[in-house]
Amino acid sequence: MKINILVITTLLAIFQVSAANADMVEIKLVDTQDETRGWCVDLFAHLAGAMPIGGFQGHDCFLYMGGVQIDQGFDEASIAEGEFVLPHWDVCMTLQEPKHHSYVAAEPCNGEIAQQITMHDDGTITPDMAPDLCLTIGTISIPGGGRLAAVGARPPADNSTIPLIRRMTFDDCSVDAAIAVLQTWTLRKGEYTPEELTMPHRFQLAD
């Protein structure tokens, strides 16, 4: 029987991607805020076109695309070891400065202390060198770029699936409920299910 090398190569590639995805998780905000897809830690730009030099931002989660995507897919095992790695780029979440409102950088993984970050049982994510700082998503959603809505552009009439972004920083950890919901995260993978909003959609059109 003649073997089609192209078919075998394609199937192998699919298998490798599926296997890699199986080990990747989204870092998702527990509270859905204004986004039924959820809010996730995301590498700046988009999918394979993402740019590590842009650091991390909040973005609507991509699980609805059929699985955890490469610009939001963190290595699950590494998180348990105190390192937040995006395997596709081999970059790690990095604390730029040990102070309130610090930029969340994406730097080549090298084991430096600024990349030693812990996810706690209560859902907070803190840098080991500054344990009083928590990974925090901003409160303002804006159109997030891509072909459906350029950054800063007016959202289209059908705005249910436009990309949305929020700023992301390491801020002082807070017990204030309004801030704590922006600092509480969970790991997610598997099947996508839309979630109930906990606040109005910023771009929801009036009936």
C-alpha positions in Angstrom: 0.0 0.0 0.0 1.4 3.4 -1.0 1.6 5.8 1.9 0.8 9.5 1.3 3.7 11.3 3.2 1.9 14.6 3.1 -1.2 13.2 4.8 1.0 11.6 7.5 2.9 14.8 8.0 -0.3 16.8 8.4 -1.9 14.3 10.8 1.3 14.3 12.9 1.3 18.1 13.0 -2.3 18.1 14.2 -1.5 15.5 16.8 1.4 17.6 18.1 -0.7 20.8 18.3 -3.4 18.9 20.1 -0.9 17.4 22.5 0.6 20.8 23.2 -2.8 22.3 23.8 -3.6 19.6 26.3 -0.8 20.9 28.5 -1.9 24.6 28.1 -4.3 26.5 30.2 -5.8 30.0 30.1 -5.4 32.3 33.1 -8.9 33.6 33.3 -10.5 36.2 35.6 -13.0 34.5 37.8 -15.5 37.4 37.5 -16.7 37.7 33.9 -17.3 41.5 34.1 -18.7 42.7 30.7 -17.5 39.7 28.6 -19.3 36.4 28.2 -16.1 34.8 26.8 -14.3 35.7 30.0 -11.2 37.9 30.5 -7.8 36.2 30.1 -4.1 37.1 30.4 -3.0 37.6 26.8 0.2 38.4 24.9 0.1 41.8 23.1 -1.2 41.6 19.5 -3.0 38.6 18.1 -2.4 34.8 18.0 0.7 33.9 15.9 1.2 37.6 15.2 1.6 38.4 18.9 4.6 40.4 19.9 6.4 39.4 23.2 7.9 42.9 23.4 4.4 44.3 24.1 4.0 42.4 27.4 0.8 41.1 28.7 -2.7 42.6 28.6 -6.2 41.6 29.5 -8.2 40.2 26.5 -11.4 38.3 25.9 -10.6 34.6 26.2 -10.1 32.5 23.0 -11.3 29.2 24.3 -14.4 29.5 22.0 -12.0 29.2 19.0 -11.7 25.5 19.7 -9.2 25.3 22.5 -6.6 27.3 24.4 -4.7 29.5 21.8 -1.0 30.1 21.7 -1.0 33.7 22.8 -3.0 32.8 25.9 -1.8 29.3 26.5 0.4 28.9 29.6 2.2 25.7 30.5 0.1 24.2 33.3 3.0 22.3 35.0 5.2 25.4 35.1 2.6 27.4 36.9 2.6 24.9 39.7 6.4 25.4 39.9 6.1 29.2 40.2 6.7 30.2 36.6 4.2 31.5 34.0 5.5 30.3 30.7 4.0 30.8 27.2 5.6 27.8 25.5 5.1 29.0 21.9 7.5 31.9 22.4 9.4 30.6 25.4 8.6 33.9 27.3 7.7 34.2 30.9 5.5 36.6 32.8 7.9 39.1 34.4 7.6 41.8 37.0 9.2 44.9 35.6 9.3 46.9 38.8 8.5 45.9 42.4 6.0 48.7 42.9 2.3 49.4 42.6 1.0 49.6 39.0 4.0 47.8 37.5 4.0 46.8 33.8 3.5 43.0 33.3 6.4 42.2 30.9 6.9 39.1 28.7 10.6 38.3 28.7 12.7 35.3 27.6 12.6 32.7 30.4 15.8 32.7 32.4 14.9 31.9 35.9 15.4 35.4 37.3 13.6 36.3 40.5 11.3 38.7 38.7 9.9 35.7 36.8 9.2 33.7 40.0 5.5 34.2 40.4 3.0 32.2 42.5 -0.7 31.5 42.0 -2.3 31.1 45.4 -5.3 29.0 46.4 -7.4 32.1 46.7 -6.8 32.9 43.0 -4.4 35.8 43.5 -1.2 35.8 41.5 1.8 37.5 43.1 5.5 38.0 42.3 7.7 36.3 44.9 10.0 39.4 45.1 6.9 41.7 45.8 4.3 39.5 47.4 2.1 42.5 48.3 1.4 43.0 44.5 -1.3 41.1 42.7 -1.9 40.6 39.0 -4.7 43.0 38.2 -6.9 43.7 35.2 -8.1 47.2 34.5 -11.7 48.3 34.6 -12.1 49.9 31.1 -12.8 47.7 28.0 -11.9 49.0 24.6 -12.0 47.5 21.1 -8.9 45.3 20.9 -7.8 45.4 17.3 -7.9 42.8 14.6 -10.0 42.8 11.4 -13.3 43.3 13.3 -12.4 46.4 15.3 -9.3 48.4 15.0 -7.9 49.8 18.3 -10.0 52.8 19.3 -12.5 52.5 16.4 -16.2 52.6 16.9 -17.5 49.1 17.4 -19.6 47.6 14.6 -23.4 47.2 15.0 -23.0 43.5 15.6 -20.6 43.8 18.5 -21.0 40.4 20.2 -17.7 39.0 19.0 -15.4 42.0 18.6 -12.0 41.7 20.3 -11.8 43.5 23.6 -8.8 44.5 25.7 -8.1 45.9 29.1 -4.9 47.1 30.7 -3.0 44.7 33.0 -0.6 45.6 35.8 0.7 44.3 39.1 -1.1 46.4 41.7 -1.3 46.5 45.5 -3.4 43.5 46.7 -6.7 44.6 48.1 -9.5 43.3 50.3 -11.9 45.8 48.8 -14.4 43.7 46.9 -14.5 46.0 43.9 -10.7 45.6 43.4 -10.4 42.0 44.6 -12.6 40.8 41.8 -10.0 42.2 39.4 -7.3 40.3 41.1 -8.8 36.8 41.4 -7.9 34.3 38.7 -8.5 30.6 37.7 -7.0 28.2 35.2 -9.3 27.0 32.4 -9.1 24.6 29.5 -11.5 22.1 27.9 -14.9 22.9 26.5 -16.1 26.5 26.0 -19.3 27.6 27.6 -20.5 31.3 27.5 -20.7 32.9 30.9 -23.2 35.2 32.5 -22.2 38.9 32.6 -21.7 40.4 36.0 -21.7 44.0 34.7 -23.2 45.7 31.6 -21.4 45.2 28.3 -19.7 48.5 27.6 -20.6 48.4 23.9 -24.1 46.9 24.2 -26.5 48.6 21.8 -29.8 49.9 23.1 -32.9 48.0 22.0 
